[in-house]
């Protein structure tokens, strides 16, 4: 029994005196809390509008009994516009909702034929969809069995298929791309640096006449090429698989909506993200003594990278330009803006430059690490 306690104490001492072990114990719980909190924020951001925003509405034959609550909840448009013009404004997200009550709605309740209220909205617009739900809530206060809503055989959701497709793509693509790029970088960085340290071949390389700065830069370039090829393959796979994934919500022709310039900008963003990730992972790999230890260090960072890709859901489609300067996060925002046809060239180039700057910083750091005997030869 005494020997058993001795072994337990020894293992406890090894675990609780090793800072790296403590990180691996407590970090998952912290990350789960952060992820779940962000997911709650994302859901709230996608389903709620600005509290100070008043949805715009154009109402025909509005009953007197609803006029006060409608005026309080909506910004009622008084311009004389045709039905077709109102529908086009909703499609273009310039009007939130168009409501048509039957003539003498109040007195015709319960009569035959049953009066039908028509409400036209745009589900691709958060403000419009909120306006639709708000109007439904007001109408449900009345005896709903006495009238119908949108019972006619026509289209009331005026969202364009391209709007729905671009909205879905702007949410999914940044997160998926970041996850795949981070996975590709993780698959090559630990083996190339920590793996060579573990096998002893790094020591042989460092005593050659080649400058250590050139060794560091050469590894970054070669690793970036491998990761970039994987990233491009992943990107193409996402684009062509999305129609199947979304079960028809996105048409095969969706990719045609984007021009050559859009794809060039996306490729530039992907390259900058790969350079930033591979340089960061290389620095972490250089600190590790083995491939296993390197993978353990990089895993939490991968989760952070994926969260940055999800940041676009929290910040919305039109974030402040300053957010684009944050490495990786700005790239996710830039990619989402291209997918949703709301791109800002300034924001896109700021995101690319910020990634290149941080990548250059990590390359310089890696060079200094390669020159450190204590780091490169530690056991």
N, C-alpha and C positions, 0 to 999 in steps of 0.2 A: 504493500500500500504506500509506503514511504517513497519507493522508487517511482510509482505512478504519479504521485504528487510532484516529485522532482521534475519529471518530464513535462507535466502540465505547466508548472511554473516557468520552465525554460521556454516553452512555446509561447506562453503569455508574454513573457519578457521580450521575445523576438518580435511578436506582433505589435505590441504597444510601445515599443521604443523605435520602431521603424516608421518614419513619417509617411513613406510611400504606402505602406500597408494600411495605415489609418485612413488615408485618402480613399483607397479602394473600398473600405468598409462603409464610410459615411457618405461618400459622394453620390452613390445611386439614390439614396433617399432624398438628398438635396435636389438632384436633377429631376426626380419624379415630381417633387413639389413644384419646381419651376415650370416643367412641361405642362402639368395639369393646370397650373395657374394661367399660363399662356393660352392654353386651349380654351379655357373659360373666357378669357379676354377676346380671343379670336371669334368665338361664337357670338359674343355680345356685340362685337364690332360689326359683324356681318349681318346681324338681324336688327340693329338699332340705328336710328338716325340721330343727328344732332338734336339735343333736347330743345334748343332754341329755334330749330327749323320748323316752319309752318308749311305743310304740303300745299302745293297749288292745285286748285280744282276749278273745273268749269262745269256748272250744273244747269241743266235744262228742267224747267217746270218744278222747281224746288218747292216742296210743301211748306206752308207757314209753320207747321208744328216742328219742323227740323231746321228752320232758318237760323235760329239763335245758336244752337249747338254747332251747326256747320260753319257759321261765321267765326265762331270761337276757335274751332279746330283747324280750319282751312283758310288759306289765302285765296278767296274766291275771285276768279277772273271775270271782269264785266265786259270785256271787249266782245263785240258781235262777230263770232267766227263760225264757219260752217262745220258740220260734223266731220268731214274729211280732213279739214285743216286741224281740228282738235286731235284727231287720231294721229296725224302726222307729227304734231308737237309731242305727243306722248311717246311715239316711236323714237323721236330724236331726243328724248329725255328733257324737253323744255316745258312740259306740262306733266304733272304727276297723275292726275285722274280726271276722267270725263264721265259724268253721271247724267243719265237721261231718265227722268221720272215720267210715267204716263200722265197725260192731261187728267186733271181732276183725280189725282192719285188717292187722296184721303177719302173722298166720297165713293170711290170705286172699289175700296178694299172689301174683299169677300164676295165680289160679284163675279159673274161669268161673262166673258173669259177672265181668268185671273190676271190682274195687272202684273206686268213684268218690269223690274227695274234693271236698266243696263248700266254696267260699270266697266269702262275701258281703262286698262292700266298696263304697265310695263314691268314684268317680273324681273327683268335684268337690272332694273334700277331699284336700289334699296329704298329711296324716298317714295317712289311710285308704289312699290309693294306695301310699304308701311301705310300709305294713304288708302290703299284698297282695304287693308285689314281694319283701319280706323273707320272707314265708311261702313264696312260690314258690321262692326260693333254697334254703330248708331242704329242701323236698320234692324238689327236683332232685338232692339228694345221694343219694336213694334210687333204686333201679332204676325209672326212670320208665315203662318198658315194662310193668311189672307192675301199674300202676294208672293211672287217668285223673284229670284235674282239671276240674271244672265241665263235665262231659260231658252232664249232664242238660239237658232242654229247658225251662229256666226262666231267669229274669233274675237274674244274680248281681251286676251293677253296679247298685246301688240309688240312684244319684244321680238327683235329680229334674231334669226338663228345665229347670225355672226356675232351678235352681242352676247348671247348665251355661251357660245363656244369660246369666245375670247375671255369671258369672265371666268369660266372653268379653267382654261389654260393658264391664266394669270395667277390662279391660286395653286394649281397642281405642279406646273413646270418648275418654278424656282425651288420648291421643296424637294421634288424628286431629283432635279439636277444636282443640287447641293449634296444630297445623300449619295448619289452615284459617283460624283466626282471625288468626294471625301473617301468613299470606299475604294475607288481606283488608286488614289494617292496612298492610302494606307496599305494597299496590297504590294506596293513596290518600295516605299521608303524604308521601312524597318529592315527588310532583307538586304538592301543595298548598303546600308551604313552599319546598323547594329549587327546585322548578320556577318559582315566582314570583320567587325571587331570580335565577335564571338568565335569565328573560325581562325582568327589570327592573320588573315590576309591583309587587313587594314594596316597593320604594323609594317608589313613588307612594302606596301604601296607608299607609306609615308616616308620611308628612308630612301626612296628613289630620288633622282635629281629633279623631278617634276615639282613645281611650286605647289604648296598646299592650297593656296588660293585657287589655282587652276584645277586641282582635284575636286575641291568643293563646288566650283562653278560647273565643272564637267558633269558631276553627279546630278546637280540641279537640272541642267539642260536635258540630260538623257532621261532622267526620271519624269520630267515634265512632258517629254514627247510620248512616253509610254502612257502616262495618265491622261494626256490630251486625246490620244487615239481612243482610249476607253471612254472618255467623256463624250466625244463626238458620236461614237457608236451608241452610247446610252441615250443621247439626245434624239438621234434619229429613231431609235426604238420607241421612245416615249411618244413622239409625234405620230408615228404610224400605228401605235397600239392604242392610243386614246379613243378612237372611235369604237373599238371593241370593248375597251374598259368601261366606257360610259354608256354602252348599250344603245347606240344610236343617237344620243343627245348631241354628239359632235359628228358632223358629216365628214366624209373622206376628203371633201373639197376644202375643208377648213384651212389646210396649209397654203392653199392658193391665195387666201386673203392677205398673206404677208408677202412683201416684195423682196427683191434681192438685197436691198439695203438693210431691211430688218434682220435677215439671216446673217448678214455680214456683222452687224452690231452684236447679235447674240453670240456669234463665234468669237468676236473680240472679248466679250464679257467672259465666256467660258475659258479662254486662254488666260486671262488675267486671274480668274479664280483658281485655276490649276496652278499657276506660278505661286500664288500666295499660299495655297494649301501645301504644295509639295515642299516649299521652302520651310514652312512652319513644322511640318512633319519630319523633315530632315534634321532640323535642329533638335527636336525631341528625341529622334532616333540616335543622334550623336551623344546624347546624355545617357542613354541606356547602355547596359552591359550585354544585353542579349535581345534576340528578336522578340521573345516572349515579354520581356520587360518593356520593350519599346511599344508593343501592341497595347499593353496595359496602360501606358502613359497616354497613348493617342486616342484610345476609346472614348474617354470623357470629352476630349476636344471634338470628336466627331459629332457627339450629341449637341454640343454648342453650335457647330457649323449648321446642323439641320435646323436648330432653333432659329438661327439667323435667316435661313431660307424661309422659315415660316413667318418671319417678321413682317413680310409684305402684307399678310392678312391683318395684322394688328394696326399697321400704319395707314391702310387704305390705299386707294389708287392714285391719290395726289398728295404725297407727303412733301414736307418742306425740303428744299434743295440741300440743306445741311445734312440730312440723313444719308444722302448719296456719298458723302465723304467718309462714312464709316465703312472700313474694309469688310468685304463679304456681304454685310447687310445691304449696303448700297447696290451691290451687284444683283441681289435678289429683287430689290425694288426696281432697278433698271430693266431686268428681264420681265418682270410683271408688267411694267409700263408698256413695253414693246408688245407683249401679248394682248394687252387690253386697248391698243391703239391710242394710248395717251402718253406716249413717250416724250421725254424732254432730252434733246441732244446734250445739253449742258449737264444734266444729271447723269446721263449714261457715261459721258467721258470723265466726269468727276469720279464715278465709281471705278472705272477702269484704272485711272491714275492712282487712286488710293490703294488699289490692290497691288499695282506695280511698285509703289513706294514701300509698302510693308514687305513685299517679296524681296526687294533690294536690301532692306534692313536685315531680314533673316539671312540672306546670302552673306552679307558682311559679318554677321554674328557667327555663322557657320564657319567662315574662314578663320576667324579668331579661335574658334573651338578646335579646328583642325590643327592649329598651331600650339594648342595647349597639350603638353605631355600628360598632365594629370587627368584630363578628360578623355583623351583618346586611348590611354593605356591603363585606365583603372580596371581593377579586377572586381 
